[in-house]
């Protein structure tokens, strides 16, 4: 892909998964959001064994998407690296320590029907 080509959401999702696998992230889950909201097509949730691994995976992801001409909308949490969010517009990636992931349980939250989400929050 060149800098003028914006990848389809599915291609960006697949690239993110590949980067996370290469970075040895654990329990990579993809949540299809297309029927639930308008802010993104996919959410990816993955775990790292340490803050260093979480940050390294997020940094590697940002480098790889920039290399194909995609500018992330933002990255949050990379200083503490217990939970790093990388916003790629159509794909939102959450990298977390296992205990943080268990606490917030995004997979369960986003698997609920929309009417039930507000009741849980």
N, C-alpha and C positions, 0 to 999 in steps of 0.2 A: 504494500500500500504506500502511496506517496502522501505528501503532506496535505494535498487537496482532497483526498478521499477520506470521507468519514465512514468508519466501519459500521456495519449493521449492528444492532444491539446483540444479536446472537454471536457474531464474530468477536465482539468486545467481551462478552461473557466467556466465550471459549478461551480467549487469550488470557483473561484474568485467572481462570481455573488452571491453565497451563503454568502460569507464573507461580501461583500459589503451590501447585504440586512440586514444581522445581525448587521452591523455597522450603519444602518439607513441612508445609502447613498441615494440620490435622483436621479430620472430620469436616471436609469442605462440603457445604450444603448450598444448593441453589434454590431460591424461592422465586417463582414466576409471579410477578406483580401486575402483569398486563391487564388483568381483569379486576384488580382491586384498587388501583389508584392511577394518578397521572404523573407522579414525580419520577418514576423510573420503570423500566421494563423488568429488570432482574435485581434481586438482592443476593449477594453471596456472603455467607458467614463461614469463617474458618478460625481455627485455633492455632496458637503458637505455644511452645513449651516455656518460653521466657519473654520478658519485655524486649530483649535484644532480638529474638527471632521475629516477634510481631513487627517491630520497627523495620527490620531488614526486609521482610516480605513486602511490607507496604512501600518502602523505598524502591524495591526492585519492580514492583507493579507500576509505580509512577514513571520510572525510567523506561520501562518497556512500552507503555502507552504513548509517552512522549516521542519515542523513537518511530512510531507509526503516524505521528502527526496529531495525536489526541492530547488536548490540554485538560488535565483534571480540573473540575470546578473547585475542588478543595480537598485538603487532607486535614483531619482534626485528630487530636489525641496522640500525635506522634512524639510529643515530649515525654509523657509518662509511659506511653505504649502498653497500657493495660487493655485499652480498646482504641484501635485506630480505625477511623472511617475514611475511606477513599471514595470520593464522589466523582464518578466518570459520566455523569448525566444519565445515560440510559441504564447504567449498571452501577449500583452502590455496593461497595465492598466493606464488610466489617471484619476486622482481624482482632481477636481477643485472646486473653489468657483464659484457660478453661474455667477458673472460678468466676470470672467476670461474665463469661458466656452463660454459665449455669444460672447466675443471678438474674440476668435480664431475659434469657430464654426467648430471643427474637424469633426463632423458628416456630415456637408455639404461638406466639402473639400473631405472627403473620399468616399462620395456617387457619386462624379463626375467621368466620364470616365477618365482614366489615361491621355489622351492627354490634357484635360482641366485643370488638376491639376497644371501643370507648369505655365500656363497662369495666374492662380489666385495668385500664390505665388509671 
